[in-house]
């Protein structure tokens, strides 16, 4: 039977109205954008609601304010492709290991005799000992310092490989640790870049990893690629402070000679800290996820010799007291000192999950870029060019829409009009979904929408041609329409499913503009199938129920 239940009709109408409701703010893009920017400034404490009252009230609070974000090629801005020299970190890791290895061997001087570090490749430590006859025992002592390599998948081997080459002890990172170090280096670089870029208040930057050691950075609204490189090169400030007490409201406490910083995860919690840090983040050489003695996730850290001495002296007299780890004027953690921590290495325990300990380790390492970055590609897109792209995209969409509308009406008459109504609803659904997701629209994304406009009526063409075939076979209007939808359904699903698979592959393997194209294409496919199968069917059913034609011409 050619019918739709009442609840299904209501669901279809509500879904369409919801999509249009969320797409509605994009018709007043500039006004809503100013409204959102004003609210963001108030939330950050950079302005008061009174100062920005006109912008805040320019858009009603009861209406949605999510917008489709404009990408670099539409808004203008800077694009960088950076390659992270991950191998640079190996040398730093070896330098950080040397004090602990040296102290361990010195504690066993009667066994190994005098020790001396030799010139070596950057990624290795070459150590000569006086008693070469006991070199195997020296290797065993160093090997005991190795720790497990931990990632989200669990434990994978150990981090140090200790071997002998003639009369030298060779210490280097294992392949598993190099892989983990590369991953941590990239995570740290991404975190630092993201923090640096977020500080300038840009809208929807794209910062993502490409391949094994490259990062794409696209920041709309920024002046030039050189300006972006300057921002990225800024060093984040990491410090370790003594905690005096906590407070629930910054304004109710007069800091005086102290610092009052908020907790990163709890904006209603503030820490009152000594103004002078006990240790600087410049003294931190490494931090990585680990497990405590009870097998619970934790974070291990290591200072250089200068930081180790400062931290050891501080922890010796502050057992049982918390100390704050501050990154960019926010407290990222405030663990309690459980015991004296000599030697420059320690562990931060708490109620962490493995994912949380991994993230904390990334934040601890985010004091400075861990390795040199080489910029392979630099590009600046001016705002005028971006506006030209928007205008060109609008013209392309209007021409495509007008051509499709004219074709459908000329080819299928009233049914073509129903298909055109469904097409307009389809566009509203696409922008509604993009707005809710906070997706970024790029020039290839506009191309995806234009392609969707052409593809959107393809399903209706299949249905209408099937209806024509049924009418030519002598069936009545209702039966012809019912058979047209049933027989065209499999072809519609097959054709759109293959295109959707291609869109998913493009999203998974592509980056930047390619992903923007795949997102709009994928969303457009889903909404096109929905509008073709349900919207046009509902419109035709309502027309049949009202007109009840004896003969159907299509």
C-alpha positions in Angstrom: 0.0 0.0 0.0 1.2 3.5 -0.8 0.9 4.9 2.7 2.9 6.2 5.6 1.9 5.9 9.2 1.0 9.0 11.2 4.0 8.7 13.5 6.4 8.3 10.5 4.9 11.4 8.9 5.4 13.4 12.1 9.0 12.1 12.4 9.9 13.1 8.9 8.4 16.6 9.3 10.1 17.1 12.7 13.5 15.9 11.4 13.3 18.3 8.5 12.3 21.2 10.7 15.2 20.3 13.1 17.7 20.4 10.3 16.4 23.7 9.0 16.4 25.1 12.6 20.1 24.4 13.1 20.9 25.6 9.6 19.1 28.9 10.1 22.0 30.8 11.8 24.1 30.5 8.7 21.8 32.9 6.9 23.0 35.6 9.4 26.6 34.5 9.5 28.3 37.7 10.4 25.8 38.6 13.1 26.0 35.2 14.8 29.8 35.1 14.5 30.1 38.4 16.3 27.6 37.1 19.0 29.7 33.9 19.5 33.0 35.8 19.6 31.6 38.2 22.2 30.4 35.3 24.4 33.9 33.7 24.1 35.6 36.8 25.2 33.3 37.1 28.2 33.9 33.5 29.2 37.7 34.0 29.0 37.5 37.0 31.2 39.0 39.3 28.5 35.9 41.5 28.4 32.6 42.1 30.3 29.1 41.4 29.1 28.3 45.1 29.5 31.1 46.1 27.1 29.9 43.6 24.4 26.2 43.9 25.1 25.3 45.0 21.6 27.0 42.0 20.0 25.6 39.6 22.6 22.0 40.8 22.1 22.3 41.0 18.3 21.3 37.3 18.2 18.5 35.8 20.4 19.8 33.3 23.0 17.0 30.9 22.4 18.1 30.4 18.8 20.9 28.0 17.9 24.3 29.7 17.4 26.4 26.9 15.9 27.8 27.9 12.5 29.5 26.1 9.6 33.1 27.1 10.1 34.8 28.6 7.1 38.1 27.0 6.2 41.4 28.6 5.2 40.6 28.9 1.5 37.3 30.7 2.3 38.3 33.0 5.2 41.9 33.5 4.3 44.8 32.8 6.6 48.1 30.8 6.7 49.0 27.2 5.8 52.1 25.4 6.9 53.4 21.8 6.4 56.0 21.0 9.0 58.3 18.0 9.3 59.3 17.2 12.9 62.9 15.9 13.2 62.0 13.1 15.6 65.6 11.8 15.6 66.8 14.9 17.5 65.0 13.6 20.6 67.1 10.4 20.8 70.2 12.5 21.7 68.3 14.4 24.4 67.1 11.0 25.8 70.7 9.7 26.0 71.9 12.9 27.7 69.1 12.6 30.2 70.0 9.0 31.0 73.8 9.6 31.5 73.6 11.1 35.1 71.6 8.1 36.4 73.8 5.6 34.6 77.0 7.3 35.8 75.7 7.4 39.5 74.8 3.7 39.3 78.3 2.7 38.0 79.9 5.0 40.6 78.1 3.2 43.4 79.7 0.0 42.1 83.2 1.5 41.6 84.9 -1.5 43.3 83.5 -3.7 40.5 83.9 -1.5 37.4 86.6 1.0 38.5 86.7 4.4 36.9 84.2 5.3 34.2 84.3 7.7 31.3 81.9 8.8 28.7 83.3 8.6 25.2 82.4 10.5 22.0 79.5 8.6 20.3 76.8 9.0 17.7 73.9 11.3 19.0 71.5 8.4 19.6 74.0 6.3 21.6 76.0 6.4 24.8 79.5 5.0 24.7 80.9 4.2 28.2 84.4 3.1 29.0 85.1 1.4 32.4 88.5 0.8 34.0 88.0 -2.8 34.9 87.3 -4.2 31.4 87.3 -7.7 32.8 84.0 -6.9 34.5 82.3 -5.2 31.6 79.5 -7.8 31.5 78.7 -7.0 35.1 78.6 -3.3 34.2 76.2 -4.1 31.3 74.0 -5.9 33.8 74.0 -2.9 36.2 72.9 -0.6 33.4 70.3 -3.1 32.1 68.6 -3.0 35.5 67.8 0.7 34.9 65.7 -0.1 31.8 61.9 0.4 32.2 59.0 -1.1 30.3 57.7 0.7 27.2 54.1 1.6 27.9 51.4 2.8 25.6 47.6 2.5 25.4 48.1 -1.0 24.1 50.0 -2.1 27.2 53.6 -3.0 27.8 55.9 -3.7 24.9 59.4 -4.6 25.8 61.9 -2.3 27.6 63.3 1.1 26.7 67.1 0.5 26.8 69.3 -1.8 24.8 72.7 -2.3 26.5 75.4 -4.1 24.5 79.2 -4.5 24.3 81.5 -3.3 21.5 85.1 -4.4 22.2 85.9 -2.6 25.5 83.0 -0.2 25.4 79.5 -0.4 26.8 76.9 0.8 24.2 73.6 2.1 25.5 70.8 3.1 23.0 67.1 3.1 22.8 65.3 -0.1 21.7 63.3 -0.1 18.5 60.1 -0.2 20.6 61.2 2.8 22.6 62.2 4.7 19.5 58.7 4.1 18.1 57.1 5.2 21.3 59.4 8.2 21.5 58.5 9.2 17.9 54.8 9.0 18.9 55.3 11.0 22.1 57.3 13.6 20.1 54.5 14.0 17.6 51.9 14.2 20.4 53.9 16.8 22.2 54.5 18.8 19.1 50.8 18.8 18.3 49.8 19.8 21.8 52.3 22.7 21.9 51.2 24.0 18.5 47.6 23.7 19.4 48.1 25.6 22.6 50.2 28.3 20.9 47.6 28.8 18.1 44.6 28.7 20.5 46.1 31.6 22.5 45.7 34.0 19.6 42.0 33.3 19.5 41.7 32.1 15.9 38.6 30.3 14.7 38.7 26.5 14.0 42.3 26.0 13.2 43.2 22.7 11.5 46.2 21.0 13.3 46.6 17.4 12.4 49.3 14.8 11.9 50.1 13.7 8.3 52.1 10.5 7.9 54.7 9.5 10.5 56.5 12.8 11.2 54.6 15.7 9.5 52.0 18.2 10.8 49.6 20.3 8.8 48.7 23.6 10.4 46.0 25.8 8.8 44.9 28.8 10.7 42.1 30.9 9.2 42.1 34.7 9.8 45.8 35.1 10.5 47.9 37.6 8.6 50.8 35.5 7.1 52.7 32.2 7.2 55.6 34.1 8.9 53.3 35.3 11.7 52.1 31.7 12.2 55.7 30.4 12.4 56.4 33.0 15.0 53.4 31.9 17.1 54.4 28.3 16.8 58.0 29.1 17.9 56.8 30.6 21.1 57.8 28.5 24.1 55.1 27.4 26.5 55.9 28.1 30.2 56.1 25.1 32.5 56.9 25.6 36.2 56.6 23.7 39.4 55.3 25.6 42.5 54.8 25.1 46.2 51.0 25.1 47.0 50.0 27.2 49.9 46.3 26.5 49.8 43.3 26.3 47.5 40.5 28.7 46.9 37.0 28.5 45.2 37.0 32.0 43.8 39.8 34.0 42.4 38.2 37.4 43.0 37.7 36.7 46.8 41.5 36.3 47.3 44.1 39.0 47.1 47.2 37.4 45.7 49.8 39.8 47.0 53.2 38.2 46.5 51.6 34.9 45.5 50.1 33.5 42.3 46.4 32.3 41.9 46.0 29.9 39.0 42.9 27.9 38.1 42.8 24.1 37.8 42.8 23.0 34.1 40.0 20.5 34.6 38.0 22.4 37.3 37.5 26.1 36.5 35.9 26.6 40.0 39.1 25.4 41.8 42.1 27.8 42.2 45.5 27.2 43.7 47.4 29.8 45.7 51.0 29.3 44.8 54.4 30.6 45.8 55.3 33.2 43.1 58.9 31.9 42.6 58.8 28.4 41.1 60.8 25.6 42.8 61.8 24.1 39.5 61.4 25.3 35.9 60.1 23.3 33.0 63.4 23.9 31.3 64.9 21.4 33.7 62.4 18.6 32.7 63.9 16.2 30.2 61.2 13.6 29.9 57.8 12.4 31.1 55.9 9.3 30.1 53.1 7.0 31.2 54.0 4.4 33.7 52.5 2.2 36.5 53.0 2.6 40.3 53.9 -0.2 42.6 50.2 -1.3 42.8 49.9 -1.5 39.0 47.8 1.6 38.7 48.5 4.1 35.8 50.9 6.9 36.8 53.3 9.3 35.1 57.1 9.1 35.5 59.3 12.1 35.0 63.0 13.0 34.8 64.9 16.2 35.4 68.4 17.2 34.3 71.1 17.4 36.9 70.3 21.0 37.9 66.6 20.3 38.2 67.2 17.0 40.0 69.2 18.8 42.7 66.6 21.5 43.2 63.7 19.0 43.2 65.5 16.6 45.5 66.1 19.4 48.1 62.5 20.6 47.9 60.9 17.1 48.3 63.1 16.3 51.2 61.5 19.0 53.4 57.9 18.9 51.9 56.8 15.3 52.3 53.0 15.2 52.5 52.5 18.5 50.8 51.2 19.1 47.3 53.2 20.8 44.6 51.6 22.3 41.5 52.6 21.6 37.9 51.7 24.8 36.0 51.5 25.1 32.3 50.6 28.5 30.7 49.1 29.8 34.0 46.9 26.7 34.5 47.5 24.0 37.1 47.5 20.7 35.1 48.1 18.6 38.2 48.8 19.0 42.0 50.2 15.7 43.3 51.2 15.1 46.9 54.8 14.4 47.6 54.9 10.9 49.1 58.7 10.7 49.9 62.1 12.3 49.2 62.8 12.2 45.5 66.5 12.2 44.8 68.3 11.5 41.5 66.0 13.6 39.4 63.3 11.1 38.6 60.0 10.4 40.2 56.5 9.3 39.6 53.1 11.1 39.8 50.3 8.9 41.1 46.6 9.5 41.3 43.3 8.1 40.1 44.4 8.1 36.5 43.2 6.0 33.7 45.9 4.9 31.2 44.6 7.5 28.7 44.7 10.2 31.4 48.2 9.4 32.4 49.3 9.5 28.8 47.6 12.9 28.3 49.3 14.3 31.5 52.7 13.1 30.2 52.0 14.9 27.0 51.2 18.1 28.9 54.3 17.8 31.1 56.4 17.5 28.0 54.6 20.5 26.3 56.9 23.1 27.8 58.8 23.5 24.6 59.0 22.0 21.1 60.8 18.7 21.6 62.5 18.7 18.2 63.4 21.0 15.4 60.6 21.5 12.8 61.4 22.0 9.2 58.7 23.9 7.2 58.3 22.1 3.9 55.4 24.2 2.6 54.2 27.8 3.4 51.2 29.5 1.9 49.2 32.6 2.8 45.7 33.1 1.5 44.5 36.7 1.6 40.9 37.5 2.9 40.1 39.0 -0.5 40.9 35.7 -2.2 38.9 33.9 0.4 35.9 36.1 -0.3 36.3 35.5 -4.0 36.2 31.8 -3.3 33.0 32.2 -1.3 31.4 34.3 -4.1 32.5 31.8 -6.7 31.1 28.9 -4.6 27.8 30.7 -4.2 27.5 31.3 -7.9 28.3 27.7 -8.6 25.7 26.5 -6.2 23.0 28.8 -7.5 23.7 27.9 -11.2 23.7 24.1 -10.3 20.5 24.5 -8.2 18.7 26.5 -10.9 19.7 24.1 -13.7 18.6 21.1 -11.7 15.3 22.7 -10.7 14.5 23.7 -14.3 15.4 20.2 -15.6 13.2 18.4 -13.0 10.2 20.6 -13.7 10.5 20.4 -17.4 11.0 16.6 -17.3 8.5 15.6 -14.6 6.2 18.5 -14.1 4.5 18.4 -10.7 6.6 15.5 -9.5 9.6 17.4 -10.5 8.4 20.2 -8.3 8.1 17.8 -5.4 11.7 16.7 -6.1 12.9 20.3 -6.1 11.2 20.9 -2.7 13.0 17.8 -1.4 16.3 19.2 -2.8 15.9 22.5 -0.9 15.1 20.6 2.3 18.2 18.4 1.6 20.4 21.5 1.4 19.0 22.7 4.7 19.7 19.3 6.3 23.3 19.3 5.0 24.0 22.7 6.5 22.1 21.8 9.7 24.3 18.7 10.2 27.5 20.6 9.4 26.5 23.3 11.9 25.8 20.8 14.7 29.1 19.0 14.0 31.0 22.3 13.9 32.5 21.1 10.6 34.8 23.3 8.6 33.7 24.1 5.1 36.4 24.5 2.5 36.3 25.2 -1.3 36.4 21.4 -2.0 33.6 21.1 0.5 31.6 23.5 -1.6 32.4 21.3 -4.6 31.0 18.4 -2.6 27.8 20.3 -2.1 27.5 21.2 -5.8 28.0 17.5 -6.6 25.4 16.6 -4.0 22.9 18.9 -5.7 23.4 17.0 -8.9 23.2 13.6 -7.2 20.3 14.5 -5.0 17.7 14.2 -7.8 19.3 11.1 -9.2 17.3 8.9 -6.9 14.1 10.8 -7.8 14.9 10.3 -11.5 15.2 6.5 -11.0 11.9 6.5 -9.1 10.0 8.7 -11.6 11.3 6.6 -14.5 10.1 3.5 -12.8 6.7 5.1 -12.2 6.5 5.9 -15.9 7.2 2.3 -16.8 4.4 1.1 -14.5 2.0 3.6 -16.0 2.9 2.4 -19.5 2.1 -1.1 -18.3 -1.4 0.0 -17.6 -1.4 0.2 -13.8 -3.3 2.8 -11.9 -1.7 5.9 -10.3 -1.4 4.6 -6.8 -0.1 1.2 -7.8 2.4 2.7 -10.3 3.8 5.1 -7.6 4.0 2.2 -5.1 5.8 -0.1 -7.6 8.1 2.8 -8.7 9.4 3.3 -5.2 9.8 -0.4 -4.5 11.6 -1.3 -7.7 13.9 1.7 -7.6 14.9 1.3 -4.0 17.7 -1.3 -4.5 19.3 0.6 -7.3 19.2 3.8 -5.2 20.8 2.1 -2.2 23.5 0.4 -4.3 24.5 3.5 -6.2 24.7 5.7 -3.1 26.3 3.1 -0.9 29.3 2.8 -3.3 29.7 6.5 -3.4 29.4 6.6 0.5 32.2 4.0 0.7 34.4 6.2 -1.5 33.7 9.2 0.7 34.6 7.2 3.8 37.9 6.1 2.2 38.7 9.7 1.2 38.0 10.8 4.8 40.2 8.0 6.3 43.2 8.4 4.0 42.9 12.1 3.0 43.7 15.3 4.9 42.7 18.9 4.8 40.7 19.8 1.7 40.2 16.2 0.7 38.5 15.5 4.1 36.4 18.6 3.7 35.1 17.3 0.3 34.5 13.8 1.7 32.5 15.2 4.7 30.1 17.2 2.7 29.8 14.5 0.1 29.1 11.8 2.7 26.5 13.9 4.6 24.9 14.9 1.3 24.6 11.2 0.2 22.8 10.3 3.4 20.4 13.3 3.4 19.8 12.8 -0.4 18.7 9.2 0.1 16.4 10.3 3.0 14.8 13.2 1.1 14.3 11.1 -2.1 12.8 8.1 -0.3 10.8 9.8 2.4 10.2 13.5 1.6 9.1 13.1 -2.0 7.0 10.1 -1.1 5.3 12.0 1.7 4.6 14.9 -0.7 3.2 12.6 -3.3 1.0 10.7 -0.8 -0.4 14.0 0.5 -1.2 15.1 -3.0 -2.8 11.8 -3.9 -5.0 11.9 -0.7 -6.2 15.4 -1.6 -6.6 15.2 -5.4 -7.3 11.5 -6.0 -6.5 11.6 -9.7 -8.0 9.0 -12.0 -5.1 9.3 -14.5 -1.5 10.2 -13.8 0.7 12.1 -16.3 4.4 12.3 -15.5 
